Each structure stands twice: as C-alpha cells, then as structure tokens.
Amino acid sequence: MKRTFFSICIILLCFSSCQKSLKQIISETEEATFIIYTYDEFGSPAGSGSGFFIDANGSGISNYHVLDGAVKAIIKTADEKEYEIAQVLFSDKDWDIVKFSIKSNGDTFKPLKFSKKKIE
C-alpha cells in the first residue's frame, strides 16, 4: 500500500516512543489508516492523501490541504473497502488539519491509539 508523508510521520512518532519493531507498528496501525481520493465538480480525480480513524464510528483526521477544494472524497481502507466522506466536522487551514465523518454503513473501525508514554 502506498505510504504518504503523513503516514510515515505517524509511524515514526510511534517508533520513537516505543520499543516495537517497525513491522509490529505497521501491523498494529494499518487498520486505522486510509488513503483519501478527492474529486472535482466534474467527478474527475483531483488528488489524494492519507489519514487515520480516531474512533470506532469512522471519524477521521487528515491534512486540510488534502480536502481543500474537493467536491467529493472517498477513503479506501487497508482492507480495500471504500467509504464516502459525509461531513467536515472541524478544519483549520493554518494548522493544516481536518476532522471529518464518513458514511460508514454501520461498519465499525479500529482507531489509531496514541501512546500515553513520555517520548524519550
């Protein structure tokens, strides 16, 4: 699966704060991450990015610039399922962050769990 800068940063943050192997970290976090595909007003592909789930209901986080200007966006999970982004819940252009919900069809998701340990 294609890894973007955003996903690599998450992995490196996890890697720097624990004693797990990179293989273990990827295995544990892959289900929480997804690729985002955006489309313009004509239905043509406009771009892509990555993000991660923050709860079991399908709320996700990504970079603001990934969704900026998109008319429609679809996420694709590690198991190849696709879901449409339903609503932007919060966004901040200056911090380059966006929180959104998806049309989950009743599915549940494995959110990314952040370490509560101090980074060494």
Secondary structure, DSSP 8 states (H G I E B T S, - for coil): ----HHHHHHHHHHHHTS---HHHHHHHHGGGEEEEEEE-TTS-EEEEEEEEESSTT--EEE-HHHHTT-SEEEEEETTS-EEEEEEEEEEETTTTEEEEEE--TT----------S---
